[in-house]
Amino acid sequence: MSEQYNPVAFNPRAFANEVSKRDPAFREAYDGMADEFASLKARILANPEARAEYDAQTPEFEFVRELIIARTCAGLT
């Protein structure tokens, strides 16, 4: 018997929004993490070298993201 990998589309923001409606503790923790990650990103991007690397990679990340979405959703239509 061969096992085949079948990816499942997952939207972490939609998941967090749904769970947040049912669980106030989750909502508080998730919202707190968002602030921490935003702060960390701002601090990292304040470094000119890190900012240049981020700016150079951003188009590639978007391209790869679009490919992953297309491949993941191809079997769902």
KADADA-V299729 format. One record per residue. SS is DSSP state (h for helix, s for strand, l for the rest). Layout:
ss:SS
ss:SS
//
This chain:
ss:l
ss:l
ss:l
ss:l
ss:l
ss:l
ss:l
ss:l
ss:l
ss:l
ss:l
ss:h
ss:h
ss:h
ss:h
ss:h
ss:h
ss:h
ss:h
ss:h
ss:h
ss:h
ss:l
ss:h
ss:h
ss:h
ss:h
ss:h
ss:h
ss:h
ss:h
ss:h
ss:h
ss:h
ss:h
ss:h
ss:h
ss:h
ss:h
ss:h
ss:h
ss:h
ss:h
ss:h
ss:h
ss:l
ss:l
ss:h
ss:h
ss:h
ss:h
ss:h
ss:h
ss:h
ss:h
ss:h
ss:h
ss:h
ss:h
ss:h
ss:h
ss:h
ss:h
ss:h
ss:h
ss:h
ss:h
ss:h
ss:h
ss:h
ss:h
ss:h
ss:h
ss:h
ss:l
ss:l
ss:l
//
